[in-house]
């Protein structure tokens, strides 16, 4: 039930399987939180890049006096801002 600590020769109780399982759960939860934060950062950057691209396309359509394309991109920007 006890194992010796090689450094100090003091016997310490071994972790039970329950505690090991709980440690694994906590470790997985921490990894999931880190992955979630990374995914949120990526999604935020993709969102910003998407808005920049639509804005650029809108400006290009305005320069070409293409009202159909302009309306399409402006409605896309409007829809995104409502999300």
PDB file of N, CA, C and O in Angstrom:
ATOM      1  N   UNK A   1       0.818  -1.193   0.000  1.00  0.00           N
ATOM      2  CA  UNK A   1       0.000   0.000   0.000  1.00  0.00           C
ATOM      3  C   UNK A   1       0.865   1.261   0.000  1.00  0.00           C
ATOM      4  O   UNK A   1       0.485   2.291  -0.558  1.00  0.00           O
ATOM      5  N   UNK A   2       2.022   1.161   0.629  1.00  0.00           N
ATOM      6  CA  UNK A   2       2.938   2.291   0.659  1.00  0.00           C
ATOM      7  C   UNK A   2       4.155   1.987  -0.205  1.00  0.00           C
ATOM      8  O   UNK A   2       4.558   0.834  -0.360  1.00  0.00           O
ATOM      9  N   UNK A   3       4.720   3.032  -0.756  1.00  0.00           N
ATOM     10  CA  UNK A   3       5.959   2.824  -1.496  1.00  0.00           C
ATOM     11  C   UNK A   3       7.011   3.781  -0.954  1.00  0.00           C
ATOM     12  O   UNK A   3       6.696   4.878  -0.492  1.00  0.00           O
ATOM     13  N   UNK A   4       8.221   3.365  -1.018  1.00  0.00           N
ATOM     14  CA  UNK A   4       9.295   4.190  -0.481  1.00  0.00           C
ATOM     15  C   UNK A   4       9.703   5.228  -1.511  1.00  0.00           C
ATOM     16  O   UNK A   4       9.822   4.952  -2.705  1.00  0.00           O
ATOM     17  N   UNK A   5       9.906   6.404  -1.010  1.00  0.00           N
ATOM     18  CA  UNK A   5      10.434   7.476  -1.827  1.00  0.00           C
ATOM     19  C   UNK A   5      11.950   7.314  -1.816  1.00  0.00           C
ATOM     20  O   UNK A   5      12.569   7.371  -0.753  1.00  0.00           O
ATOM     21  N   UNK A   6      12.546   7.116  -2.968  1.00  0.00           N
ATOM     22  CA  UNK A   6      13.972   6.813  -3.058  1.00  0.00           C
ATOM     23  C   UNK A   6      14.848   7.961  -2.573  1.00  0.00           C
ATOM     24  O   UNK A   6      15.970   7.735  -2.119  1.00  0.00           O
ATOM     25  N   UNK A   7      14.352   9.178  -2.664  1.00  0.00           N
ATOM     26  CA  UNK A   7      15.167  10.315  -2.266  1.00  0.00           C
ATOM     27  C   UNK A   7      15.277  10.434  -0.748  1.00  0.00           C
ATOM     28  O   UNK A   7      16.351  10.737  -0.230  1.00  0.00           O
ATOM     29  N   UNK A   8      14.190  10.200  -0.040  1.00  0.00           N
ATOM     30  CA  UNK A   8      14.219  10.450   1.399  1.00  0.00           C
ATOM     31  C   UNK A   8      13.963   9.211   2.244  1.00  0.00           C
ATOM     32  O   UNK A   8      14.012   9.279   3.473  1.00  0.00           O
ATOM     33  N   UNK A   9      13.691   8.086   1.603  1.00  0.00           N
ATOM     34  CA  UNK A   9      13.365   6.842   2.307  1.00  0.00           C
ATOM     35  C   UNK A   9      12.142   6.975   3.211  1.00  0.00           C
ATOM     36  O   UNK A   9      11.978   6.192   4.147  1.00  0.00           O
ATOM     37  N   UNK A  10      11.304   7.936   2.948  1.00  0.00           N
ATOM     38  CA  UNK A  10      10.055   8.093   3.695  1.00  0.00           C
ATOM     39  C   UNK A  10       8.966   7.411   2.890  1.00  0.00           C
ATOM     40  O   UNK A  10       8.843   7.609   1.681  1.00  0.00           O
ATOM     41  N   UNK A  11       8.186   6.610   3.581  1.00  0.00           N
ATOM     42  CA  UNK A  11       7.111   5.912   2.883  1.00  0.00           C
ATOM     43  C   UNK A  11       5.959   6.878   2.637  1.00  0.00           C
ATOM     44  O   UNK A  11       5.517   7.589   3.539  1.00  0.00           O
ATOM     45  N   UNK A  12       5.492   6.887   1.409  1.00  0.00           N
ATOM     46  CA  UNK A  12       4.358   7.730   1.031  1.00  0.00           C
ATOM     47  C   UNK A  12       3.283   6.830   0.454  1.00  0.00           C
ATOM     48  O   UNK A  12       3.583   5.849  -0.226  1.00  0.00           O
ATOM     49  N   UNK A  13       2.026   7.166   0.725  1.00  0.00           N
ATOM     50  CA  UNK A  13       0.961   6.328   0.167  1.00  0.00           C
ATOM     51  C   UNK A  13       0.928   6.446  -1.354  1.00  0.00           C
ATOM     52  O   UNK A  13       1.135   7.528  -1.904  1.00  0.00           O
ATOM     53  N   UNK A  14       0.667   5.334  -2.025  1.00  0.00           N
ATOM     54  CA  UNK A  14       0.511   5.355  -3.476  1.00  0.00           C
ATOM     55  C   UNK A  14      -0.828   5.984  -3.813  1.00  0.00           C
ATOM     56  O   UNK A  14      -1.780   5.904  -3.036  1.00  0.00           O
ATOM     57  N   UNK A  15      -0.891   6.600  -4.964  1.00  0.00           N
ATOM     58  CA  UNK A  15      -2.168   7.146  -5.410  1.00  0.00           C
ATOM     59  C   UNK A  15      -3.077   5.996  -5.794  1.00  0.00           C
ATOM     60  O   UNK A  15      -2.665   5.033  -6.440  1.00  0.00           O
ATOM     61  N   UNK A  16      -4.310   6.125  -5.382  1.00  0.00           N
ATOM     62  CA  UNK A  16      -5.253   5.077  -5.758  1.00  0.00           C
ATOM     63  C   UNK A  16      -5.638   5.256  -7.223  1.00  0.00           C
ATOM     64  O   UNK A  16      -5.365   6.295  -7.824  1.00  0.00           O
ATOM     65  N   UNK A  17      -6.264   4.247  -7.782  1.00  0.00           N
ATOM     66  CA  UNK A  17      -6.697   4.322  -9.179  1.00  0.00           C
ATOM     67  C   UNK A  17      -7.679   5.465  -9.372  1.00  0.00           C
ATOM     68  O   UNK A  17      -7.693   6.116 -10.416  1.00  0.00           O
ATOM     69  N   UNK A  18      -8.504   5.705  -8.350  1.00  0.00           N
ATOM     70  CA  UNK A  18      -9.494   6.784  -8.443  1.00  0.00           C
ATOM     71  C   UNK A  18      -8.794   8.123  -8.613  1.00  0.00           C
ATOM     72  O   UNK A  18      -9.182   8.931  -9.457  1.00  0.00           O
ATOM     73  N   UNK A  19      -7.757   8.355  -7.806  1.00  0.00           N
ATOM     74  CA  UNK A  19      -7.042   9.618  -7.912  1.00  0.00           C
ATOM     75  C   UNK A  19      -6.336   9.743  -9.257  1.00  0.00           C
ATOM     76  O   UNK A  19      -6.323  10.822  -9.849  1.00  0.00           O
ATOM     77  N   UNK A  20      -5.752   8.659  -9.741  1.00  0.00           N
ATOM     78  CA  UNK A  20      -5.104   8.693 -11.056  1.00  0.00           C
ATOM     79  C   UNK A  20      -6.116   9.037 -12.140  1.00  0.00           C
ATOM     80  O   UNK A  20      -5.839   9.823 -13.046  1.00  0.00           O
ATOM     81  N   UNK A  21      -7.295   8.433 -12.027  1.00  0.00           N
ATOM     82  CA  UNK A  21      -8.349   8.690 -13.009  1.00  0.00           C
ATOM     83  C   UNK A  21      -8.771  10.159 -12.952  1.00  0.00           C
ATOM     84  O   UNK A  21      -8.975  10.788 -13.990  1.00  0.00           O
ATOM     85  N   UNK A  22      -8.901  10.701 -11.747  1.00  0.00           N
ATOM     86  CA  UNK A  22      -9.271  12.111 -11.595  1.00  0.00           C
ATOM     87  C   UNK A  22      -8.185  13.017 -12.177  1.00  0.00           C
ATOM     88  O   UNK A  22      -8.491  14.017 -12.826  1.00  0.00           O
ATOM     89  N   UNK A  23      -6.919  12.669 -11.944  1.00  0.00           N
ATOM     90  CA  UNK A  23      -5.817  13.453 -12.506  1.00  0.00           C
ATOM     91  C   UNK A  23      -5.877  13.454 -14.029  1.00  0.00           C
ATOM     92  O   UNK A  23      -5.650  14.486 -14.661  1.00  0.00           O
ATOM     93  N   UNK A  24      -6.180  12.303 -14.617  1.00  0.00           N
ATOM     94  CA  UNK A  24      -6.288  12.212 -16.075  1.00  0.00           C
ATOM     95  C   UNK A  24      -7.445  13.060 -16.579  1.00  0.00           C
ATOM     96  O   UNK A  24      -7.335  13.706 -17.621  1.00  0.00           O
ATOM     97  N   UNK A  25      -8.557  13.061 -15.844  1.00  0.00           N
ATOM     98  CA  UNK A  25      -9.710  13.871 -16.248  1.00  0.00           C
ATOM     99  C   UNK A  25      -9.356  15.355 -16.223  1.00  0.00           C
ATOM    100  O   UNK A  25      -9.694  16.102 -17.141  1.00  0.00           O
ATOM    101  N   UNK A  26      -8.669  15.771 -15.158  1.00  0.00           N
ATOM    102  CA  UNK A  26      -8.279  17.177 -15.039  1.00  0.00           C
ATOM    103  C   UNK A  26      -7.322  17.550 -16.166  1.00  0.00           C
ATOM    104  O   UNK A  26      -7.445  18.621 -16.761  1.00  0.00           O
ATOM    105  N   UNK A  27      -6.377  16.674 -16.457  1.00  0.00           N
ATOM    106  CA  UNK A  27      -5.419  16.929 -17.526  1.00  0.00           C
ATOM    107  C   UNK A  27      -6.127  17.054 -18.873  1.00  0.00           C
ATOM    108  O   UNK A  27      -5.805  17.943 -19.662  1.00  0.00           O
ATOM    109  N   UNK A  28      -7.087  16.171 -19.142  1.00  0.00           N
ATOM    110  CA  UNK A  28      -7.839  16.234 -20.398  1.00  0.00           C
ATOM    111  C   UNK A  28      -8.655  17.514 -20.464  1.00  0.00           C
ATOM    112  O   UNK A  28      -8.745  18.140 -21.520  1.00  0.00           O
ATOM    113  N   UNK A  29      -9.257  17.912 -19.327  1.00  0.00           N
ATOM    114  CA  UNK A  29     -10.053  19.136 -19.282  1.00  0.00           C
ATOM    115  C   UNK A  29      -9.177  20.342 -19.591  1.00  0.00           C
ATOM    116  O   UNK A  29      -9.577  21.223 -20.352  1.00  0.00           O
ATOM    117  N   UNK A  30      -7.981  20.384 -19.002  1.00  0.00           N
ATOM    118  CA  UNK A  30      -7.059  21.487 -19.261  1.00  0.00           C
ATOM    119  C   UNK A  30      -6.665  21.532 -20.734  1.00  0.00           C
ATOM    120  O   UNK A  30      -6.603  22.610 -21.327  1.00  0.00           O
ATOM    121  N   UNK A  31      -6.398  20.371 -21.327  1.00  0.00           N
ATOM    122  CA  UNK A  31      -6.050  20.323 -22.751  1.00  0.00           C
ATOM    123  C   UNK A  31      -7.219  20.809 -23.597  1.00  0.00           C
ATOM    124  O   UNK A  31      -7.023  21.524 -24.580  1.00  0.00           O
ATOM    125  N   UNK A  32      -8.441  20.420 -23.215  1.00  0.00           N
ATOM    126  CA  UNK A  32      -9.621  20.854 -23.964  1.00  0.00           C
ATOM    127  C   UNK A  32      -9.798  22.362 -23.874  1.00  0.00           C
ATOM    128  O   UNK A  32     -10.177  23.001 -24.855  1.00  0.00           O
ATOM    129  N   UNK A  33      -9.524  22.938 -22.699  1.00  0.00           N
ATOM    130  CA  UNK A  33      -9.638  24.393 -22.551  1.00  0.00           C
ATOM    131  C   UNK A  33      -8.629  25.100 -23.443  1.00  0.00           C
ATOM    132  O   UNK A  33      -8.944  26.107 -24.078  1.00  0.00           O
ATOM    133  N   UNK A  34      -7.415  24.565 -23.485  1.00  0.00           N
ATOM    134  CA  UNK A  34      -6.373  25.157 -24.329  1.00  0.00           C
ATOM    135  C   UNK A  34      -6.762  25.055 -25.797  1.00  0.00           C
ATOM    136  O   UNK A  34      -6.611  26.018 -26.549  1.00  0.00           O
ATOM    137  N   UNK A  35      -7.263  23.894 -26.208  1.00  0.00           N
ATOM    138  CA  UNK A  35      -7.696  23.719 -27.599  1.00  0.00           C
ATOM    139  C   UNK A  35      -8.852  24.645 -27.934  1.00  0.00           C
ATOM    140  O   UNK A  35      -8.912  25.190 -29.036  1.00  0.00           O
ATOM    141  N   UNK A  36      -9.776  24.830 -26.987  1.00  0.00           N
ATOM    142  CA  UNK A  36     -10.909  25.724 -27.211  1.00  0.00           C
ATOM    143  C   UNK A  36     -10.431  27.159 -27.395  1.00  0.00           C
ATOM    144  O   UNK A  36     -10.909  27.860 -28.286  1.00  0.00           O
ATOM    145  N   UNK A  37      -9.500  27.599 -26.567  1.00  0.00           N
ATOM    146  CA  UNK A  37      -8.962  28.955 -26.705  1.00  0.00           C
ATOM    147  C   UNK A  37      -8.259  29.139 -28.048  1.00  0.00           C
ATOM    148  O   UNK A  37      -8.409  30.176 -28.694  1.00  0.00           O
ATOM    149  N   UNK A  38      -7.499  28.140 -28.462  1.00  0.00           N
ATOM    150  CA  UNK A  38      -6.826  28.213 -29.761  1.00  0.00           C
ATOM    151  C   UNK A  38      -7.841  28.265 -30.895  1.00  0.00           C
ATOM    152  O   UNK A  38      -7.667  29.020 -31.852  1.00  0.00           O
ATOM    153  N   UNK A  39      -8.895  27.469 -30.794  1.00  0.00           N
ATOM    154  CA  UNK A  39      -9.941  27.461 -31.820  1.00  0.00           C
ATOM    155  C   UNK A  39     -10.649  28.808 -31.874  1.00  0.00           C
ATOM    156  O   UNK A  39     -10.976  29.294 -32.956  1.00  0.00           O
ATOM    157  N   UNK A  40     -10.888  29.418 -30.707  1.00  0.00           N
ATOM    158  CA  UNK A  40     -11.532  30.729 -30.673  1.00  0.00           C
ATOM    159  C   UNK A  40     -10.654  31.792 -31.323  1.00  0.00           C
ATOM    160  O   UNK A  40     -11.154  32.659 -32.040  1.00  0.00           O
ATOM    161  N   UNK A  41      -9.343  31.729 -31.074  1.00  0.00           N
ATOM    162  CA  UNK A  41      -8.422  32.685 -31.692  1.00  0.00           C
ATOM    163  C   UNK A  41      -8.429  32.529 -33.209  1.00  0.00           C
ATOM    164  O   UNK A  41      -8.467  33.518 -33.941  1.00  0.00           O
ATOM    165  N   UNK A  42      -8.394  31.287 -33.675  1.00  0.00           N
ATOM    166  CA  UNK A  42      -8.400  31.024 -35.119  1.00  0.00           C
ATOM    167  C   UNK A  42      -9.707  31.504 -35.737  1.00  0.00           C
ATOM    168  O   UNK A  42      -9.703  32.135 -36.794  1.00  0.00           O
ATOM    169  N   UNK A  43     -10.828  31.204 -35.078  1.00  0.00           N
ATOM    170  CA  UNK A  43     -12.135  31.623 -35.595  1.00  0.00           C
ATOM    171  C   UNK A  43     -12.228  33.141 -35.658  1.00  0.00           C
ATOM    172  O   UNK A  43     -12.766  33.697 -36.616  1.00  0.00           O
ATOM    173  N   UNK A  44     -11.706  33.804 -34.645  1.00  0.00           N
ATOM    174  CA  UNK A  44     -11.721  35.264 -34.627  1.00  0.00           C
ATOM    175  C   UNK A  44     -10.907  35.827 -35.788  1.00  0.00           C
ATOM    176  O   UNK A  44     -11.329  36.780 -36.444  1.00  0.00           O
ATOM    177  N   UNK A  45      -9.745  35.240 -36.038  1.00  0.00           N
ATOM    178  CA  UNK A  45      -8.902  35.708 -37.139  1.00  0.00           C
ATOM    179  C   UNK A  45      -9.566  35.444 -38.491  1.00  0.00           C
ATOM    180  O   UNK A  45      -9.513  36.291 -39.383  1.00  0.00           O
ATOM    181  N   UNK A  46     -10.181  34.290 -38.645  1.00  0.00           N
ATOM    182  CA  UNK A  46     -10.881  33.963 -39.891  1.00  0.00           C
ATOM    183  C   UNK A  46     -12.025  34.942 -40.115  1.00  0.00           C
ATOM    184  O   UNK A  46     -12.249  35.397 -41.237  1.00  0.00           O
ATOM    185  N   UNK A  47     -12.747  35.265 -39.048  1.00  0.00           N
ATOM    186  CA  UNK A  47     -13.856  36.220 -39.122  1.00  0.00           C
ATOM    187  C   UNK A  47     -13.339  37.580 -39.600  1.00  0.00           C
ATOM    188  O   UNK A  47     -13.913  38.190 -40.503  1.00  0.00           O
ATOM    189  N   UNK A  48     -12.245  38.047 -38.982  1.00  0.00           N
ATOM    190  CA  UNK A  48     -11.668  39.340 -39.370  1.00  0.00           C
ATOM    191  C   UNK A  48     -11.192  39.308 -40.819  1.00  0.00           C
ATOM    192  O   UNK A  48     -11.427  40.250 -41.575  1.00  0.00           O
ATOM    193  N   UNK A  49     -10.525  38.224 -41.203  1.00  0.00           N
ATOM    194  CA  UNK A  49     -10.041  38.100 -42.583  1.00  0.00           C
ATOM    195  C   UNK A  49     -11.198  38.077 -43.571  1.00  0.00           C
ATOM    196  O   UNK A  49     -11.110  38.658 -44.652  1.00  0.00           O
ATOM    197  N   UNK A  50     -12.288  37.403 -43.196  1.00  0.00           N
ATOM    198  CA  UNK A  50     -13.469  37.337 -44.057  1.00  0.00           C
ATOM    199  C   UNK A  50     -14.080  38.708 -44.273  1.00  0.00           C
ATOM    200  O   UNK A  50     -14.448  39.064 -45.393  1.00  0.00           O
ATOM    201  N   UNK A  51     -14.188  39.479 -43.194  1.00  0.00           N
ATOM    202  CA  UNK A  51     -14.743  40.832 -43.305  1.00  0.00           C
ATOM    203  C   UNK A  51     -13.841  41.698 -44.183  1.00  0.00           C
ATOM    204  O   UNK A  51     -14.328  42.457 -45.021  1.00  0.00           O
ATOM    205  N   UNK A  52     -12.531  41.582 -43.991  1.00  0.00           N
ATOM    206  CA  UNK A  52     -11.593  42.362 -44.816  1.00  0.00           C
ATOM    207  C   UNK A  52     -11.750  42.012 -46.292  1.00  0.00           C
ATOM    208  O   UNK A  52     -11.741  42.895 -47.150  1.00  0.00           O
ATOM    209  N   UNK A  53     -11.894  40.722 -46.582  1.00  0.00           N
ATOM    210  CA  UNK A  53     -12.022  40.283 -47.975  1.00  0.00           C
ATOM    211  C   UNK A  53     -13.327  40.794 -48.589  1.00  0.00           C
ATOM    212  O   UNK A  53     -13.337  41.275 -49.722  1.00  0.00           O
ATOM    213  N   UNK A  54     -14.416  40.691 -47.845  1.00  0.00           N
ATOM    214  CA  UNK A  54     -15.702  41.182 -48.371  1.00  0.00           C
ATOM    215  C   UNK A  54     -15.646  42.695 -48.562  1.00  0.00           C
ATOM    216  O   UNK A  54     -16.165  43.214 -49.550  1.00  0.00           O
ATOM    217  N   UNK A  55     -15.024  43.400 -47.627  1.00  0.00           N
ATOM    218  CA  UNK A  55     -14.881  44.849 -47.761  1.00  0.00           C
ATOM    219  C   UNK A  55     -14.087  45.193 -49.018  1.00  0.00           C
ATOM    220  O   UNK A  55     -14.458  46.094 -49.771  1.00  0.00           O
ATOM    221  N   UNK A  56     -12.994  44.468 -49.236  1.00  0.00           N
ATOM    222  CA  UNK A  56     -12.163  44.695 -50.426  1.00  0.00           C
ATOM    223  C   UNK A  56     -12.975  44.452 -51.706  1.00  0.00           C
ATOM    224  O   UNK A  56     -12.900  45.238 -52.651  1.00  0.00           O
ATOM    225  N   UNK A  57     -13.748  43.363 -51.729  1.00  0.00           N
ATOM    226  CA  UNK A  57     -14.579  43.067 -52.899  1.00  0.00           C
ATOM    227  C   UNK A  57     -15.646  44.138 -53.108  1.00  0.00           C
ATOM    228  O   UNK A  57     -15.970  44.487 -54.244  1.00  0.00           O
ATOM    229  N   UNK A  58     -16.189  44.658 -52.008  1.00  0.00           N
ATOM    230  CA  UNK A  58     -17.195  45.725 -52.104  1.00  0.00           C
ATOM    231  C   UNK A  58     -16.579  46.974 -52.720  1.00  0.00           C
ATOM    232  O   UNK A  58     -17.173  47.592 -53.603  1.00  0.00           O
ATOM    233  N   UNK A  59     -15.397  47.344 -52.257  1.00  0.00           N
ATOM    234  CA  UNK A  59     -14.715  48.526 -52.801  1.00  0.00           C
ATOM    235  C   UNK A  59     -14.410  48.325 -54.282  1.00  0.00           C
ATOM    236  O   UNK A  59     -14.600  49.239 -55.084  1.00  0.00           O
ATOM    237  N   UNK A  60     -13.941  47.139 -54.645  1.00  0.00           N
ATOM    238  CA  UNK A  60     -13.668  46.853 -56.060  1.00  0.00           C
ATOM    239  C   UNK A  60     -14.940  46.967 -56.900  1.00  0.00           C
ATOM    240  O   UNK A  60     -14.910  47.512 -58.003  1.00  0.00           O
ATOM    241  N   UNK A  61     -16.051  46.456 -56.382  1.00  0.00           N
ATOM    242  CA  UNK A  61     -17.326  46.529 -57.113  1.00  0.00           C
ATOM    243  C   UNK A  61     -17.782  47.975 -57.253  1.00  0.00           C
ATOM    244  O   UNK A  61     -18.323  48.362 -58.289  1.00  0.00           O
ATOM    245  N   UNK A  62     -17.563  48.776 -56.206  1.00  0.00           N
ATOM    246  CA  UNK A  62     -17.929  50.196 -56.281  1.00  0.00           C
ATOM    247  C   UNK A  62     -17.091  50.920 -57.340  1.00  0.00           C
ATOM    248  O   UNK A  62     -17.600  51.764 -58.076  1.00  0.00           O
ATOM    249  N   UNK A  63     -15.812  50.580 -57.406  1.00  0.00           N
ATOM    250  CA  UNK A  63     -14.928  51.205 -58.400  1.00  0.00           C
ATOM    251  C   UNK A  63     -15.360  50.857 -59.820  1.00  0.00           C
ATOM    252  O   UNK A  63     -15.197  51.659 -60.739  1.00  0.00           O
ATOM    253  N   UNK A  64     -15.916  49.650 -59.995  1.00  0.00           N
ATOM    254  CA  UNK A  64     -16.363  49.205 -61.318  1.00  0.00           C
ATOM    255  C   UNK A  64     -17.791  49.656 -61.620  1.00  0.00           C
ATOM    256  O   UNK A  64     -18.305  49.394 -62.707  1.00  0.00           O
ATOM    257  N   UNK A  65     -18.434  50.331 -60.669  1.00  0.00           N
ATOM    258  CA  UNK A  65     -19.840  50.742 -60.793  1.00  0.00           C
ATOM    259  C   UNK A  65     -20.761  49.555 -61.038  1.00  0.00           C
ATOM    260  O   UNK A  65     -21.735  49.669 -61.781  1.00  0.00           O
ATOM    261  N   UNK A  66     -20.464  48.430 -60.427  1.00  0.00           N
ATOM    262  CA  UNK A  66     -21.281  47.225 -60.559  1.00  0.00           C
ATOM    263  C   UNK A  66     -22.246  47.171 -59.375  1.00  0.00           C
ATOM    264  O   UNK A  66     -21.901  46.690 -58.295  1.00  0.00           O
ATOM    265  N   UNK A  67     -23.452  47.670 -59.597  1.00  0.00           N
ATOM    266  CA  UNK A  67     -24.404  47.791 -58.488  1.00  0.00           C
ATOM    267  C   UNK A  67     -24.849  46.432 -57.949  1.00  0.00           C
ATOM    268  O   UNK A  67     -25.084  46.290 -56.749  1.00  0.00           O
ATOM    269  N   UNK A  68     -24.965  45.431 -58.826  1.00  0.00           N
ATOM    270  CA  UNK A  68     -25.383  44.097 -58.370  1.00  0.00           C
ATOM    271  C   UNK A  68     -24.362  43.513 -57.394  1.00  0.00           C
ATOM    272  O   UNK A  68     -24.717  43.052 -56.309  1.00  0.00           O
ATOM    273  N   UNK A  69     -23.088  43.540 -57.795  1.00  0.00           N
ATOM    274  CA  UNK A  69     -22.020  43.015 -56.935  1.00  0.00           C
ATOM    275  C   UNK A  69     -21.921  43.829 -55.646  1.00  0.00           C
ATOM    276  O   UNK A  69     -21.752  43.265 -54.565  1.00  0.00           O
ATOM    277  N   UNK A  70     -22.026  45.150 -55.761  1.00  0.00           N
ATOM    278  CA  UNK A  70     -21.951  46.014 -54.581  1.00  0.00           C
ATOM    279  C   UNK A  70     -23.049  45.667 -53.592  1.00  0.00           C
ATOM    280  O   UNK A  70     -22.791  45.515 -52.398  1.00  0.00           O
ATOM    281  N   UNK A  71     -24.282  45.540 -54.088  1.00  0.00           N
ATOM    282  CA  UNK A  71     -25.410  45.186 -53.211  1.00  0.00           C
ATOM    283  C   UNK A  71     -25.189  43.826 -52.550  1.00  0.00           C
ATOM    284  O   UNK A  71     -25.494  43.637 -51.373  1.00  0.00           O
ATOM    285  N   UNK A  72     -24.660  42.890 -53.322  1.00  0.00           N
ATOM    286  CA  UNK A  72     -24.416  41.548 -52.791  1.00  0.00           C
ATOM    287  C   UNK A  72     -23.411  41.597 -51.636  1.00  0.00           C
ATOM    288  O   UNK A  72     -23.634  40.988 -50.590  1.00  0.00           O
ATOM    289  N   UNK A  73     -22.317  42.314 -51.826  1.00  0.00           N
ATOM    290  CA  UNK A  73     -21.285  42.374 -50.789  1.00  0.00           C
ATOM    291  C   UNK A  73     -21.739  43.198 -49.583  1.00  0.00           C
ATOM    292  O   UNK A  73     -21.435  42.854 -48.441  1.00  0.00           O
ATOM    293  N   UNK A  74     -22.460  44.275 -49.838  1.00  0.00           N
ATOM    294  CA  UNK A  74     -22.959  45.089 -48.723  1.00  0.00           C
ATOM    295  C   UNK A  74     -23.958  44.294 -47.893  1.00  0.00           C
ATOM    296  O   UNK A  74     -23.952  44.385 -46.665  1.00  0.00           O
ATOM    297  N   UNK A  75     -24.812  43.518 -48.545  1.00  0.00           N
ATOM    298  CA  UNK A  75     -25.753  42.694 -47.775  1.00  0.00           C
ATOM    299  C   UNK A  75     -25.005  41.614 -46.991  1.00  0.00           C
ATOM    300  O   UNK A  75     -25.426  41.241 -45.896  1.00  0.00           O
ATOM    301  N   UNK A  76     -23.900  41.110 -47.544  1.00  0.00           N
ATOM    302  CA  UNK A  76     -23.075  40.144 -46.808  1.00  0.00           C
ATOM    303  C   UNK A  76     -22.476  40.783 -45.563  1.00  0.00           C
ATOM    304  O   UNK A  76     -22.495  40.197 -44.481  1.00  0.00           O
ATOM    305  N   UNK A  77     -21.945  41.994 -45.726  1.00  0.00           N
ATOM    306  CA  UNK A  77     -21.386  42.701 -44.571  1.00  0.00           C
ATOM    307  C   UNK A  77     -22.460  42.999 -43.536  1.00  0.00           C
ATOM    308  O   UNK A  77     -22.226  42.889 -42.332  1.00  0.00           O
ATOM    309  N   UNK A  78     -23.638  43.375 -44.016  1.00  0.00           N
ATOM    310  CA  UNK A  78     -24.746  43.652 -43.101  1.00  0.00           C
ATOM    311  C   UNK A  78     -25.138  42.402 -42.332  1.00  0.00           C
ATOM    312  O   UNK A  78     -25.379  42.452 -41.125  1.00  0.00           O
ATOM    313  N   UNK A  79     -25.200  41.283 -43.038  1.00  0.00           N
ATOM    314  CA  UNK A  79     -25.554  40.017 -42.394  1.00  0.00           C
ATOM    315  C   UNK A  79     -24.506  39.624 -41.349  1.00  0.00           C
ATOM    316  O   UNK A  79     -24.854  39.180 -40.255  1.00  0.00           O
ATOM    317  N   UNK A  80     -23.246  39.786 -41.683  1.00  0.00           N
ATOM    318  CA  UNK A  80     -22.170  39.442 -40.747  1.00  0.00           C
ATOM    319  C   UNK A  80     -22.235  40.319 -39.502  1.00  0.00           C
ATOM    320  O   UNK A  80     -22.020  39.831 -38.393  1.00  0.00           O
ATOM    321  N   UNK A  81     -22.527  41.596 -39.670  1.00  0.00           N
ATOM    322  CA  UNK A  81     -22.571  42.492 -38.507  1.00  0.00           C
ATOM    323  C   UNK A  81     -23.744  42.177 -37.588  1.00  0.00           C
ATOM    324  O   UNK A  81     -23.732  42.558 -36.417  1.00  0.00           O
ATOM    325  N   UNK A  82     -24.764  41.480 -38.109  1.00  0.00           N
ATOM    326  CA  UNK A  82     -25.915  41.101 -37.278  1.00  0.00           C
ATOM    327  C   UNK A  82     -25.696  39.798 -36.530  1.00  0.00           C
ATOM    328  O   UNK A  82     -26.515  39.422 -35.691  1.00  0.00           O
ATOM    329  N   UNK A  83     -24.615  39.111 -36.820  1.00  0.00           N
ATOM    330  CA  UNK A  83     -24.344  37.821 -36.166  1.00  0.00           C
ATOM    331  C   UNK A  83     -23.869  38.048 -34.751  1.00  0.00           C
ATOM    332  O   UNK A  83     -23.588  37.089 -34.032  1.00  0.00           O
TER     333      UNK A  83
END
